[in-house]
Amino acid sequence: MMKKSINFYGLIHYKKNENTKLNFKSSSDQEKIIVYLKNAILLSNQLNNKGFNFTLLTNNKNYINRLLKKINCKIKIKEIKFKTLVRKNTHF
């Protein structure tokens, strides 16, 4: 009998200056995305340790890969085409 696998996904959408009202302080878009990216890396590592797959979906794989190189980390990434609508001054 073939074992069923469960795949988990995360999502990071990057758009320059998209959101400035966060629940944490960041000095730049890059710093903001790195915070979310480190969370995804931690989740990926924990899931991988339990035998599950994790893929980070993003609209800008090249940018995310540059940030991963900067923080010396690796994670499985897949680029998909999508847009988001975040109203100005939305807090999250």
Steps between C-alpha positions, in 0.01 A plus 500: 500500500635842403547749781310825451705815545377830631637818345488830686525840333581851615441820305709816476388774264753772433416843368721797578352723772180295505438518872652721765261429790636178646476346844880536529752771421705475182725753336461374142306272268793263508501476879122447502517212252797342684289481818226312314761291317665392826159391628450292184848346540425402860168345398665317210772358725249380758277339238799338326614356835158333528521364144274754329573712195482880502508734201500877517289655226591849385444743218873590488730198530814693398453756778431232762806301388719811538373547855555131579859529379547811715387316815676177392188281499325268259134416453297347217341782298254507213403814312139544405328792333257675731408844625371622831296800592601644834322821580723786600563518876380143563657377822638146524 
